[in-house]
Amino acid sequence: MGKYFGTDGVRGTANEDLDVVLAYKIGLAAADALNLNNRKIIIGKDTRISGDMFESAISAGICAAGCDVILAGVVPTPAVAYLVKECGFDAGVMISASHNHAFDNGIKIFGPQGLKLSDELEDIIEKSIDNYKNIKLKTGEYIGTVKRGDDLIDKYIKHILSISRNINNKKILIDCANGSASQTADKIFTGTGADIINNKPDGLNINNKCGSTALDNLKEQVKLGGYDIGLAFDGDADRCLAVDENGELICGDKIICILAEYLKIDAVAVTKLSNMGLHKFCAERNIRVEETDVGDRFVLERMLEKDIKLGGEQSGHIIGLDYASTGDGQLAGALILDILNKYNRKASEIFGVMRVYPQVSLNVRAENGRKREIMQDESVKNYLEYIKDKLNGTGRVLLRPSGTEPLIRIMLEGEDLEIITVYAEQIKQVILKTG
């Protein structure tokens, strides 16, 4: 992680960690560092109240650097990535804090192929941000302009519709998290006869007790309503999780496993957080598993490096390189419905083939400056080794700094939920004592 860029762009509380001055500098520095004079950059946003504000600030920076801006309005993150490549834009910017609450926001930048920027290019932009006064502002006829491109989203919707097939005799419930999918899900899934909830954003209700990070309501409605399956997206619709007919979670690992079978994939890329059950499922079917650091950008990098067509995260980032250059929740949702239709069995039967081993996750608040200290603390490292010895090959422990929030994340996995819960709390207490 750099000074500004985390594992998924620049992110923070609006007008605190991330303010309009920084947003302007990012727009200016990115356009300058990418050498995009007199080029076109598309900007999308999710439904947060601060989206308009940041859209204006970033646009001003881009125009000051001599580039034109096309405003796509409220769209999913994967739509920006798709439209950059499909329409020949030179770069794309998505204003979103993804699954975070409404008062956060973020800035993600995509290059001309619809891919997130490399670490090296982000480093160059960060240096330009800090030295933004050295960037020569354009004048006269070379100043960029801003135009609207609200109809561009139709190209993305047609793209997803071209991949999915008709769903027959299935009862489907879709949760849009009051986010970007509120603009697209009804058109993408209208042919399925799906019922759609949490699709009335007001700027403050994005991810508020809904979407892929808060599934309790969806689980209950699926059970009470007799639905065959429920789908949930996050605020910018780059994640998808599902709920079977019994209201049980279908996590990203299960989705990846069944998609690998359905699409006849011989290798998948996943993160260190993926469940032991995924590894066992893939081993039994001769599907190679490539493991990466946590973050969909690392998964994508490995996929490109090893020519792997499918990858993702337990949290619901599902990347299918034959269809998209980043995680796409609605694409994943469409493929899940295809699978449900093809096999004509209950979702619990299809996705229950992968056994999920118990996992426990805890968070410890730690400001960015403290994360490195905690990770290098000898008492913390020694206790992690102690827990690993106690698990003795029947589970695993992972401690990592969040790339998007001021948190240290603890994850334990094993065969006995009660035991690993105790271990996780013990690790948390050791970390707290370092402060």
N, C-alpha and C positions, 0 to 999 in steps of 0.2 A: 504494500500500500504506500502511496505517496503522500505528499502534504495535503492535497485536495482530493485526489481520486482514491476511492476505496476499491473493493472488488467489483462494484457495479456502478461506476460513475461517481459523481460528486453528490453527497447527500447530507442533509441536516435539517434542523428546525428552521422553518421559513423566517427570515429576517433576524435570526440569531446566528446559527452556524453557517447558514447559506442565505445571504442577503442579495438585494438587487444590484449592489455595486459589484459583488463577486460574480454574479450572473453576467453582467455586462462585460467584465474582464474575460470571463470564460468564452463568451461569444467572439469577442475581439481577438483573443489569443488563439483560439482554435482556428478561426478563419485565416489568421496570419500564418500560424505554424503549419497548417495544411497546404499553404501556398495556393489558396483558392480565389485569387483575385478575379473578379467578374464572373464568378461561378454561382450556381444555385444550391441552396441548402434548404432542406425541408425540416420543419419543426412540428412536432406533435406534442400533445399533453394529455394527462388524465384529468379527472374531474375535481381536483383539489381547489380550494378557494384561492390559493396563491398561484395557480397556474397562469392566469392572465398576466399577472404582475411579472412573473419570470419570463413569460413569452415575450413581453415588450422589451425587457432588459436585454435578453439574449439577442433579440432581433436588432436592437440598437447597436450592440457590439459587432454583430456580423456585418451590418450595413456600413458601419464606420470603417471596417476593414476592406470594403469594396465588393462585398458579395450580396447577391439578391437572396431574399427569404421567401419561401412559399409556406404559408400557414395551413396545415392540414386539420387543425382544430383538435377536438377530442378523439383520439384514436388509440388502439392498443400499441404497446411497444413493438411487437413483431410486425405490425403494419408499417411502422416507420422503416424498420430494417428491410422489409420487402419492397417498399416503394422506392427507397434509395436506388436499389439495383434495377428494379423493373422500369422505372421512369428516367433513369440516367442522371439522378442527382449526384452531386459531388460529395455530399455528406448529409447526415441526418442527425437531428437532435430530438431526444425525447425528454420531456419534463415530467418526471414522476419519481415518487419514492416507493413505488411498487407496493409491497404489502404493509408498509408503515402506516401509522395513523395520519389523520388529515392534516395536522399542523406541520408535518415534515414535508419536504419536497426534495427533488434531486434532478440532476442533469446527466443524461447518458448520450454519448456521441458515437455515431456509426460512420465508418468510412465508406468509400464508393461502392464496395461490394456487399454492403449491408452487414458488415462485421464490426464488432466492437474494436476499438483502437488497441494497438499493442501497448505494452508497458513502456516501450521506448518512446512512442509518440506521445503518450500521456505525460511522460517526463518532460518532453520538449514543451508541451502546452503549459505545464506547471511553471516552468522557468519563464515562459512568456507572460504568464499571469503576474508573476512577481515583478516583472520588468515591463509591464504594459505601457508605461509612459514612453518607452523607447520605440513602440510600434508607431509607424507613420500613418496617421489617419488620412483616408482618402478625401479628396475635395472635388468640387465641381461635378462634372458629369460622371466621375468615377465612384461616387457614393452609391451604395446599394439601395435597392427598393424592396418593399414588402407587398406581396400579393396573397390573396386567399386561394386555397386549393381544396375547398370543402368536398368536392366531388371525387377526390383521389381515393377516398376510403372505399369507393365502389370497386376499384380494381382489386383491392385486398379481399373484399368479401367474395368476389367472383373467383379469386384464387382458391380460397378455402372451399367454396362450393364445388369447384372442379375436382377436389380431392375426395370429399365425402360422398357417400352414396345414400340412397333413400332408406329410411328406417320404417319398418312396417310393424304395426301392432305393438308398439312399445310406449310406455307411459314414462315421460322424462321430465325432471325438474332441474332447472338451471339457475344458479345463484351468480349474479353479475358483480357482487361486492360494491354496488353503487359506484362502479368505476368505469374504465374505458369500454368494457364489454357491453355496457348499457347502450352504446351507440351501434353495436354490430350484431349482438347475439340473436336478436329477434329476426334479422334478415338471414343470418347463417343457418339458424336452426328452425326456421319457420316451417320447413318441409317435414320436420319430425313431429310437428304438433306439440312441441315442448311447452310446458308452463315455465315462465320466467319470473324470478323474484329479485328484489334488491336491484332494480334497474331504474331508479328514480333519484339520481344524484342531486344533492343540493350544495355541494362544495365542502360540506363538513361530515357527511355520513359515509365516505369512502372507507371500506374495511371496518366499519363500526359494527361489531358483533355479526359480521356476515362475511361471505367469501371464503377463500381457501384457508385462511388462518383462523376462522371461527366457524366450525362446521356443526355445532350443536343444533342450531335451528334447522339446518338443512337435513340433518339426520332424522330429526323428529318429524319433519314434514314429509319426508320420503316414506317413513314407516306409516304414519297416520293416513297419508294420501294413497297408499297402495302403489307407489311408483316403482318401476323396474330399476331405475337408477337415478342418481342425482349428480350433477356436475357443478363444481365451484371454481371460479376464477379469482385471481387477486386483483388489486386496484388497477394495474396496467395490463392485465390479461395475458401475461407471459407465463403464468402458472395455471395448472389444472390439477385438482384432486377430485376424487369421485367417492360416492357413497352407494353401497349396494342396497338391494331391496329390504334388507334387515336393518338398515341404518348404520352399517359397519363401514369404516374407512377403507377406501382403496387408495393406498399411498402411491407416491411416484415410483417406488421400487416395483410394486406389483404392475403398474402400468407399463413400465419399461420391459419387464419380463414377458408379459403377454403380447405386447407389441412386437418384441423380438421374434416370438414364435409366429405371430400373424404375418409379419412382413418378411419372414425367413431371413433374419439377420444373423450373421455368424460371429459378431463381436459388438459389445456395448461399452460405452465409457460412462463411469459413475464416480461419485466422490467417496471419500473416506467414511462418510456418514451412512452410506448404503447398508442395508440390513444384511446380516449373515445369510438370511433366507434367499436373498437375490443371488449370492455367490453359489449357494448349493443348487438352486434352480438352474442356473446357467451351466454349472459343472455337469449336471446330469444330462444336459442337452448339447454338450460340446460347444457352448457359446463362450467365447473368450471375453473376459472382463478386464478392462483397463481402469485402474483406480487413480484418481487425481485429488488435489487439494480441494477444499470446499469452495464452491462458487461455480456458476454455470459458465463463466468465461474460461475457467481452467478445463472444464469438460469439453467445451467447443474447441479449444486449442489442441487437446489430445485427439479429438475426432478428426480434425484437419490434418494433424501430423500423421496419424495412423490410418487414414482413409476409412474411418468408422462412420456408419450411416445413422446410428441411433445412440443417444445418450441422454443423461439428465440427472436430476437430483430427487431425493426422497420427498422434498418439499413441493414437487410438482412441476419444476422446469423440465420439460420434455423437448428435446431437440431432434428433429428428423431432417437430416441434411438433404435428403432428396426433395424436400418441400420448403424448407426454411433455413435461414442462416442464424437463427437465435431461438430461444425457447418460445413456444407459441401455445398458449392454453387452449384457444378455440380449435386450433388444428388438432391438438391431442384429444380434445373432447369429441371432435368429429370422427377421429379414428377409433376411439373407444366405442362410440355408437355403432360404427361399422362392424366391429368385433361382436358386439351384442347381437346385432342382426344376423351376422353370418352363422354363428354357432347356435343361435336360438335356444340358449340356456340361460338360467338365472345368472345375474352378475356375480353373486356369491360363489357359484360353482366355477365360473370361468376364472375369476381373479383369485379365488381361494386356493388355487393350485400352488401358489408360492406361500410357504409358511413364514410368518413374520415372528422373529425372535423378539422377546421383550426389550424395549429400549427406555431409558430414562434420560431426560434432558433437563438441565438446570442452567439458569443464567446468573452471573454475578456482575453487578454494575461496575464498570471500570472505564474511566475516561481514557481517551486515546493515548495520552502520555503514560498512563499506568499499565497499559496492556503488555508492553514489552517487558516491563519490570516483573510483572506477575509470572509471565511465561518463563522467565529466566531465574526465578527465585528457587534456591536450592531446596527449601522445605517443600515447595510445591512439587518439584521434579522428583524428589525422594518419595513423597507420598504416592505419586502416580505409579512409580515402580513397585511400591508395596502393594497397591491394588492390583496391578497386573499379575504379580506373583500369586495373590489370593485367587484370582480368576482362573489361573493355571490352564489357559487354553480353552476354557468353556465360555469365554466372552472377551470383551475388549473395552478399553477406555480411551476417550479422545478429548483433549482439552485444546481449545483454539480461541483466538480473538475474533470477534465478529468483524466482518469487513464493511458492515453497513450501519452498525449501531454501537454505542459505548458499552459493550458487554464482553465478558469472557464466557464462553459457552462450554458446558460440561456435558458429555454424552457417555453413557455406559450401556452396554448391551450384553445380554447373557441369557441363560436358561431359566433363572429364578428371579422374578421381578422384585420380590421383597429384598433379596440380598443386594441387588445392584442399586436399588433405591437408597438403601443405607449407605452404600459406598459413595454414591453421588453426593449425598448430604455431607458426608465426612470430608470429601474433597472441597466442597463449597466452604466449609468452616475453616479449612486450612488456608484457602485463598483469602478469606476475610481477615484472618489474623495477620496477613502480610501488610495490611493497610494501617 
